Amino acid sequence: MNNLKRNSMNSYKLNGIAGHTARVAICKGLGIEYTRIYKEIKDISSEGVIETQDGKKYELKLVPIKEQFTVWVGGVEVNDIYLNKEEAEELRNKFLEQGYDDVVIE
């Protein structure tokens, strides 16, 4: 019987997800299309330093996830990125001031 935990991360899954997540993060961070990453990136070091074709260097960092909120107005999500609590309350208040009454922070 296999003694590994069923929910443990295996190297295949880790490498696949980590690679995909890193590519998505790099594209978002640099504002490039996903399909252009191989043309825009010159090198990625084993220490996580990313060098672009124009010689600029960046580093990947892990940042703790804070509480994330979204705002719904009339059943429609009105923000395209997650907000912290203060930002969500400000956005909710703007819609309430505009006369909307079905405003929910989730």
C-alpha positions as protocol buffer text, in pm:
chain_id: "A"
residue {
  index: 1
  type: MET
  ca { x: 0 y: 0 z: 0 }
}
residue {
  index: 2
  type: ASN
  ca { x: 122 y: 348 z: -84 }
}
residue {
  index: 3
  type: ASN
  ca { x: 201 y: 551 z: 230 }
}
residue {
  index: 4
  type: LEU
  ca { x: 186 y: 891 z: 54 }
}
residue {
  index: 5
  type: LYS
  ca { x: -95 y: 1119 z: 154 }
}
residue {
  index: 6
  type: ARG
  ca { x: -358 y: 1150 z: -117 }
}
residue {
  index: 7
  type: ASN
  ca { x: -353 y: 1530 z: -100 }
}
residue {
  index: 8
  type: SER
  ca { x: 25 y: 1565 z: -111 }
}
residue {
  index: 9
  type: MET
  ca { x: 183 y: 1757 z: -397 }
}
residue {
  index: 10
  type: ASN
  ca { x: 371 y: 1545 z: -647 }
}
residue {
  index: 11
  type: SER
  ca { x: 659 y: 1678 z: -855 }
}
residue {
  index: 12
  type: TYR
  ca { x: 467 y: 1654 z: -1184 }
}
residue {
  index: 13
  type: LYS
  ca { x: 178 y: 1857 z: -1048 }
}
residue {
  index: 14
  type: LEU
  ca { x: 407 y: 2105 z: -873 }
}
residue {
  index: 15
  type: ASN
  ca { x: 620 y: 2163 z: -1182 }
}
residue {
  index: 16
  type: GLY
  ca { x: 318 y: 2194 z: -1410 }
}
residue {
  index: 17
  type: ILE
  ca { x: 121 y: 2430 z: -1188 }
}
residue {
  index: 18
  type: ALA
  ca { x: 426 y: 2630 z: -1080 }
}
residue {
  index: 19
  type: GLY
  ca { x: 540 y: 2678 z: -1438 }
}
residue {
  index: 20
  type: HIS
  ca { x: 196 y: 2787 z: -1555 }
}
residue {
  index: 21
  type: THR
  ca { x: 147 y: 3016 z: -1255 }
}
residue {
  index: 22
  type: ALA
  ca { x: 489 y: 3175 z: -1306 }
}
residue {
  index: 23
  type: ARG
  ca { x: 417 y: 3237 z: -1676 }
}
residue {
  index: 24
  type: VAL
  ca { x: 81 y: 3397 z: -1596 }
}
residue {
  index: 25
  type: ALA
  ca { x: 237 y: 3614 z: -1322 }
}
residue {
  index: 26
  type: ILE
  ca { x: 518 y: 3725 z: -1553 }
}
residue {
  index: 27
  type: CYS
  ca { x: 277 y: 3816 z: -1832 }
}
residue {
  index: 28
  type: LYS
  ca { x: 50 y: 4009 z: -1596 }
}
residue {
  index: 29
  type: GLY
  ca { x: 342 y: 4183 z: -1428 }
}
residue {
  index: 30
  type: LEU
  ca { x: 502 y: 4288 z: -1755 }
}
residue {
  index: 31
  type: GLY
  ca { x: 173 y: 4355 z: -1934 }
}
residue {
  index: 32
  type: ILE
  ca { x: 245 y: 4118 z: -2221 }
}
residue {
  index: 33
  type: GLU
  ca { x: 29 y: 3863 z: -2396 }
}
residue {
  index: 34
  type: TYR
  ca { x: 72 y: 3505 z: -2282 }
}
residue {
  index: 35
  type: THR
  ca { x: 176 y: 3399 z: -2633 }
}
residue {
  index: 36
  type: ARG
  ca { x: 461 y: 3655 z: -2639 }
}
residue {
  index: 37
  type: ILE
  ca { x: 641 y: 3542 z: -2325 }
}
residue {
  index: 38
  type: TYR
  ca { x: 906 y: 3347 z: -2517 }
}
residue {
  index: 39
  type: LYS
  ca { x: 984 y: 3650 z: -2734 }
}
residue {
  index: 40
  type: GLU
  ca { x: 990 y: 3903 z: -2448 }
}
residue {
  index: 41
  type: ILE
  ca { x: 1184 y: 3709 z: -2184 }
}
residue {
  index: 42
  type: LYS
  ca { x: 1557 y: 3665 z: -2238 }
}
residue {
  index: 43
  type: ASP
  ca { x: 1636 y: 3456 z: -1930 }
}
residue {
  index: 44
  type: ILE
  ca { x: 1503 y: 3329 z: -1597 }
}
residue {
  index: 45
  type: SER
  ca { x: 1766 y: 3233 z: -1340 }
}
residue {
  index: 46
  type: SER
  ca { x: 1732 y: 2954 z: -1085 }
}
residue {
  index: 47
  type: GLU
  ca { x: 1710 y: 3233 z: -822 }
}
residue {
  index: 48
  type: GLY
  ca { x: 1394 y: 3369 z: -989 }
}
residue {
  index: 49
  type: VAL
  ca { x: 1548 y: 3672 z: -1162 }
}
residue {
  index: 50
  type: ILE
  ca { x: 1374 y: 3743 z: -1492 }
}
residue {
  index: 51
  type: GLU
  ca { x: 1557 y: 3933 z: -1764 }
}
residue {
  index: 52
  type: THR
  ca { x: 1371 y: 4084 z: -2056 }
}
residue {
  index: 53
  type: GLN
  ca { x: 1509 y: 4134 z: -2406 }
}
residue {
  index: 54
  type: ASP
  ca { x: 1569 y: 4503 z: -2331 }
}
residue {
  index: 55
  type: GLY
  ca { x: 1800 y: 4411 z: -2039 }
}
residue {
  index: 56
  type: LYS
  ca { x: 1563 y: 4498 z: -1752 }
}
residue {
  index: 57
  type: LYS
  ca { x: 1562 y: 4258 z: -1458 }
}
residue {
  index: 58
  type: TYR
  ca { x: 1276 y: 4159 z: -1229 }
}
residue {
  index: 59
  type: GLU
  ca { x: 1228 y: 3908 z: -949 }
}
residue {
  index: 60
  type: LEU
  ca { x: 937 y: 3686 z: -856 }
}
residue {
  index: 61
  type: LYS
  ca { x: 822 y: 3722 z: -497 }
}
residue {
  index: 62
  type: LEU
  ca { x: 570 y: 3536 z: -289 }
}
residue {
  index: 63
  type: VAL
  ca { x: 334 y: 3772 z: -111 }
}
residue {
  index: 64
  type: PRO
  ca { x: 96 y: 3659 z: 162 }
}
residue {
  index: 65
  type: ILE
  ca { x: -265 y: 3667 z: 53 }
}
residue {
  index: 66
  type: LYS
  ca { x: -471 y: 3919 z: 241 }
}
residue {
  index: 67
  type: GLU
  ca { x: -844 y: 3906 z: 271 }
}
residue {
  index: 68
  type: GLN
  ca { x: -994 y: 3961 z: -70 }
}
residue {
  index: 69
  type: PHE
  ca { x: -1334 y: 4107 z: -144 }
}
residue {
  index: 70
  type: THR
  ca { x: -1550 y: 4170 z: -445 }
}
residue {
  index: 71
  type: VAL
  ca { x: -1850 y: 4401 z: -489 }
}
residue {
  index: 72
  type: TRP
  ca { x: -2175 y: 4299 z: -656 }
}
residue {
  index: 73
  type: VAL
  ca { x: -2436 y: 4545 z: -781 }
}
residue {
  index: 74
  type: GLY
  ca { x: -2765 y: 4399 z: -896 }
}
residue {
  index: 75
  type: GLY
  ca { x: -2606 y: 4057 z: -932 }
}
residue {
  index: 76
  type: VAL
  ca { x: -2314 y: 4187 z: -1143 }
}
residue {
  index: 77
  type: GLU
  ca { x: -1957 y: 4188 z: -1017 }
}
residue {
  index: 78
  type: VAL
  ca { x: -1833 y: 4546 z: -1064 }
}
residue {
  index: 79
  type: ASN
  ca { x: -1461 y: 4509 z: -994 }
}
residue {
  index: 80
  type: ASP
  ca { x: -1222 y: 4312 z: -1212 }
}
residue {
  index: 81
  type: ILE
  ca { x: -960 y: 4248 z: -941 }
}
residue {
  index: 82
  type: TYR
  ca { x: -1002 y: 4154 z: -577 }
}
residue {
  index: 83
  type: LEU
  ca { x: -1008 y: 4442 z: -332 }
}
residue {
  index: 84
  type: ASN
  ca { x: -910 y: 4478 z: 31 }
}
residue {
  index: 85
  type: LYS
  ca { x: -1190 y: 4552 z: 277 }
}
residue {
  index: 86
  type: GLU
  ca { x: -1141 y: 4930 z: 270 }
}
residue {
  index: 87
  type: GLU
  ca { x: -1142 y: 4945 z: -110 }
}
residue {
  index: 88
  type: ALA
  ca { x: -1452 y: 4725 z: -128 }
}
residue {
  index: 89
  type: GLU
  ca { x: -1636 y: 4947 z: 120 }
}
residue {
  index: 90
  type: GLU
  ca { x: -1539 y: 5260 z: -77 }
}
residue {
  index: 91
  type: LEU
  ca { x: -1667 y: 5106 z: -401 }
}
residue {
  index: 92
  type: ARG
  ca { x: -1987 y: 4991 z: -233 }
}
residue {
  index: 93
  type: ASN
  ca { x: -2046 y: 5340 z: -95 }
}
residue {
  index: 94
  type: LYS
  ca { x: -1999 y: 5496 z: -440 }
}
residue {
  index: 95
  type: PHE
  ca { x: -2275 y: 5277 z: -580 }
}
residue {
  index: 96
  type: LEU
  ca { x: -2500 y: 5343 z: -281 }
}
residue {
  index: 97
  type: GLU
  ca { x: -2447 y: 5718 z: -330 }
}
residue {
  index: 98
  type: GLN
  ca { x: -2551 y: 5676 z: -694 }
}
residue {
  index: 99
  type: GLY
  ca { x: -2883 y: 5531 z: -578 }
}
residue {
  index: 100
  type: TYR
  ca { x: -2820 y: 5160 z: -619 }
}
residue {
  index: 101
  type: ASP
  ca { x: -2974 y: 4957 z: -340 }
}
residue {
  index: 102
  type: ASP
  ca { x: -2870 y: 4601 z: -432 }
}
residue {
  index: 103
  type: VAL
  ca { x: -2499 y: 4638 z: -343 }
}
residue {
  index: 104
  type: VAL
  ca { x: -2323 y: 4350 z: -172 }
}
residue {
  index: 105
  type: ILE
  ca { x: -1965 y: 4295 z: -57 }
}
residue {
  index: 106
  type: GLU
  ca { x: -1862 y: 3932 z: -70 }
}
